[in-house]
Amino acid sequence: MTNKTNLNYASVTHFQADSSGVVDLSEALPSCKSYAQPDPMAIYWTMKPQEGSDERFWALNIPNGLFCTYEVFQDHLSMDQTKVVQPLVSDEVKKDYMGPGVTREEIRVRVVEYFIERVFHIFFHRMAEWLEHSTCHQVRVHTRR
């Protein structure tokens, strides 16, 4: 799975097809025993970042979408072997994040920095006003033993 910018994730899971050549992910368990309960989404949550990919799954190229390539191999192969062995069948599916005609405008606001700046400004401004109008500028700290 890739967005062709900063994400490149992959998963290899081994299944045994039935006599019709079908693997039903809602019923099938992987022969590699990478998980114990049938789960159609397991081929996604078992993905790991590949070399050059961000570790965190955070898409930086939203308009480009996400590309998922599904490959079926004859034998049980390692991740490295899948890069050099020709698959029996392969298909790529694109998942769009935005519909046709939708545009994305990036807005960068430093909300936290602005908030902290305003709080300190108000606090110190009020403190200065209080000190200016106060007749007592001595602060006492009481502690109990």
C-alpha positions as CSV (number, residue, x, y, z in Angstrom):
1,M,0.0,0.0,0.0
2,T,1.4,3.4,-0.9
3,N,0.4,7.0,-1.5
4,K,3.5,7.4,-3.7
5,T,4.8,10.1,-1.4
6,N,5.7,9.1,2.1
7,L,3.9,5.8,2.7
8,N,5.0,2.3,1.6
9,Y,3.5,-0.5,3.7
10,A,3.3,-4.2,2.9
11,S,2.1,-7.5,4.4
12,V,2.7,-11.1,3.4
13,T,0.1,-13.6,4.6
14,H,-0.1,-17.3,3.6
15,F,-3.5,-18.9,2.9
16,Q,-4.5,-22.2,1.4
17,A,-7.2,-21.8,-1.3
18,D,-10.1,-24.3,-1.3
19,S,-10.7,-26.7,-4.2
20,S,-12.3,-23.9,-6.2
21,G,-9.3,-21.7,-5.7
22,V,-11.1,-19.3,-3.4
23,V,-9.8,-17.8,-0.1
24,D,-12.7,-16.3,2.0
25,L,-10.9,-13.9,4.4
26,S,-13.9,-13.9,6.7
27,E,-13.4,-17.6,7.3
28,A,-9.8,-18.4,6.5
29,L,-6.9,-18.5,8.9
30,P,-3.4,-17.9,7.6
31,S,-1.2,-21.0,7.5
32,C,1.6,-18.9,8.8
33,K,-0.4,-18.4,12.0
34,S,0.2,-14.7,12.1
35,Y,-3.2,-14.3,13.8
36,A,-5.7,-16.7,15.4
37,Q,-9.2,-15.6,14.4
38,P,-10.5,-15.1,10.9
39,D,-10.4,-11.4,10.1
40,P,-11.0,-9.9,6.6
41,M,-9.1,-6.7,7.6
42,A,-6.0,-8.6,8.9
43,I,-4.2,-8.2,5.6
44,Y,-4.2,-4.5,6.4
45,W,-3.5,-4.4,10.2
46,T,-0.6,-6.8,9.7
47,M,1.1,-4.4,7.3
48,K,4.5,-3.0,8.3
49,P,6.3,0.0,7.0
50,Q,8.9,-0.8,4.3
51,E,12.3,0.8,3.7
52,G,12.0,4.6,3.1
53,S,8.4,4.8,4.5
54,D,7.2,6.9,7.4
55,E,6.7,4.7,10.5
56,R,3.5,6.4,11.3
57,F,0.7,5.9,8.8
58,W,0.1,9.6,8.0
59,A,-0.6,10.5,4.4
60,L,1.1,13.6,3.2
61,N,-0.4,13.5,-0.3
62,I,-4.1,13.5,0.2
63,P,-5.1,14.5,-3.4
64,N,-3.1,11.5,-4.8
65,G,-5.1,8.9,-2.8
66,L,-3.9,5.5,-1.6
67,F,-2.8,2.7,-3.9
68,C,-3.2,-1.0,-2.8
69,T,-1.6,-3.7,-4.8
70,Y,-2.8,-7.3,-4.2
71,E,-0.6,-10.1,-5.5
72,V,-1.1,-13.9,-5.4
73,F,1.9,-16.2,-5.5
74,Q,2.1,-19.9,-6.1
75,D,4.2,-20.7,-3.1
76,H,4.7,-19.4,0.4
77,L,7.2,-16.6,-0.1
78,S,9.0,-14.2,2.2
79,M,8.6,-10.4,1.8
80,D,12.0,-10.3,0.0
81,Q,11.0,-13.1,-2.4
82,T,7.8,-11.3,-3.4
83,K,10.0,-8.5,-4.8
84,V,11.7,-10.8,-7.3
85,V,9.2,-13.6,-8.1
86,Q,6.4,-13.0,-10.7
87,P,2.9,-13.2,-9.1
88,L,0.3,-15.4,-10.6
89,V,-2.1,-12.5,-10.6
90,S,-1.9,-8.9,-9.5
91,D,-4.3,-6.0,-9.2
92,E,-4.1,-2.4,-8.0
93,V,-6.9,-0.6,-6.4
94,K,-6.9,3.1,-5.8
95,K,-8.7,4.6,-2.7
96,D,-9.5,8.3,-3.2
97,Y,-9.6,10.5,-0.1
98,M,-11.5,13.2,-1.9
99,G,-14.3,13.1,-4.4
100,P,-14.2,14.6,-7.9
101,G,-14.2,18.4,-7.8
102,V,-13.2,18.6,-4.1
103,T,-10.1,20.8,-3.5
104,R,-7.9,20.9,-0.5
105,E,-6.7,24.1,1.1
106,E,-4.0,23.7,3.7
107,I,-4.4,26.1,6.7
108,R,-1.5,26.4,9.1
109,V,-2.4,28.0,12.4
110,R,-0.3,27.8,15.5
111,V,-3.2,27.5,17.8
112,V,-1.3,26.3,20.8
113,E,1.4,28.9,20.5
114,Y,-1.2,31.6,19.9
115,F,-3.2,30.5,23.0
116,I,-0.1,30.4,25.2
117,E,0.9,33.8,24.0
118,R,-2.5,35.3,24.7
119,V,-2.8,33.7,28.2
120,F,0.7,35.0,29.2
121,H,-0.1,38.5,27.7
122,I,-3.4,38.7,29.6
123,F,-2.0,37.3,32.8
124,F,1.1,39.7,32.9
125,H,-1.0,42.6,31.7
126,R,-3.5,42.1,34.5
127,M,-0.7,41.5,37.0
128,A,1.0,44.8,36.0
129,E,-2.3,46.7,36.3
130,W,-2.9,45.1,39.7
131,L,0.6,46.1,40.9
132,E,0.1,49.6,39.5
133,H,-3.1,50.2,41.5
134,S,-2.3,48.2,44.6
135,T,-1.1,49.8,47.7
136,C,0.5,46.6,49.0
137,H,3.3,45.0,46.9
138,Q,4.4,42.5,49.4
139,V,3.6,38.8,49.0
140,R,3.7,36.5,51.9
141,V,3.9,32.7,51.7
142,H,2.5,30.8,54.6
143,T,3.5,27.2,55.2
144,R,2.3,24.7,57.8
145,R,4.5,22.4,59.6
